[in-house]
Amino acid sequence: MADRDDPEWDQERVEQLLRTCYGMDAAEIELVPKGADTVNRRVLTATGRRVFVKEYDSAGDPLTVRAALDMQEYCRAADLPVPRVHANQAGDLLTLFDGTPWSVINEVVGRVATTPMSASRAEHIGGQLGRMHRALSAYPLPQLHQHSRWRTGTVEDGLARCDRAMASARRHGHPNLGRLRDQLDQRRNDFRSHVVRLRAGLPDTLVTQALHADFVRPNILLVTDLVTGIIDFRCAQGSAAWELGRAALDPRTIAHRDDWISTAAAMVATYRSEHPHLPRADIVACGRIALLYLLFSFYGAVPAEEHLAHRELEDDLARHWEERQTSIRRIIDNLDELEASLQDTVDRSGSGR
């Protein structure tokens, strides 16, 4: 796989891919620096079409990538704001070329929000997520399972992960070991004090269905507060309430807005209007699930261990960790109020189970 930082990356490969596999001629090619598991190019074709050309890690599973692209096209056919995945000349959404998998996807007008959610943005996102879950409720369950440590992980495992995070921070020369030590000590206390209690309040069964499985801020493109693109499907089966809670309890919003509970309720209300079939108990539980998910997630604790390509990405990840820490405290301290607000929202909807 090409070095995504190499200024001498081979444009001829992309030109040949587009010409021979898609019947497109490239007029301009620009390497996009960010990408977790892909090298991305923004391409202007000779006919004026703008597309993203994504080159996937050759060590990855092409079946998983193909499944995600198939789900993306399914959701686009359901009239969701999802960019088109171009089939190659053999009719396949994924192309194996020069030893690696590739896809070609239309570019979407819009941007990733860097600010906390407003109520109007939350409403629009909630409506799109509700429509997507309603469409995907008829989609075959994917082979990939979204992990559910938030429901099945043991307290002991959580404590051990705190120890591993601290050891990794020492190895990587974390710039603020004292602060991280305090945060992980608090996380240990939360595991011991809250996990069993939180799980006791969950429904015995939760609806499992096909999910986007990475429906978070960086994968939602906006113009003002309107969703113009949903991208980077992961395609896994899991709890619909988990995906709703993860979107509604956005850490950037919780960490920086005092009205985060009403913002979450605004998202849930429009979600409910578009997808009234998810049980009420699942919807009310989504905040508790989001809290458990945050507790069992250590992503960003040690940015250096993620081997990110740019220092600014490490800084973004460190900020994400801090926002998650703040969110955990705020949700724990205000869980009763949050769940009362969610209960009131579903009661006022007057539909569903």
Summary of the structure (lengths in Angstrom):
residues: 353
radius of gyration: 21.1
end to end distance: 49.5
largest distance: 60.8
contacts: 1127
relative contact order: 0.12
helix: 52%
strand: 15%
